[in-house]
Amino acid sequence: MSAVTHLAALERRHETLEHQIDREMQHASRDVLKINSLKRKKLEIKDEIARLQRDNTQH
């Protein structure tokens, strides 16, 4: 998988997680642990996106 393809996949996953978080936040009985887990995953992906972008601009 090329870096560009990988980056695009990560961006889609980041967006998907954002939508999942929004849906979970709308529930009357929010699962705080699930929301926190989704937020953690989203942050990990954001960090990886930033790293890939930084690495691509350095080459």
Residue pairs with C-beta under 8 A, 6 or more apart in sequence:
1 9
3 52
3 55
3 56
6 52
7 49
7 52
7 53
7 56
10 45
10 48
10 49
10 52
11 49
13 45
14 42
14 45
14 46
14 49
17 38
17 41
17 42
17 45
18 42
20 38
21 35
21 38
21 39
21 42
24 30
24 31
24 34
24 35
24 38
25 35
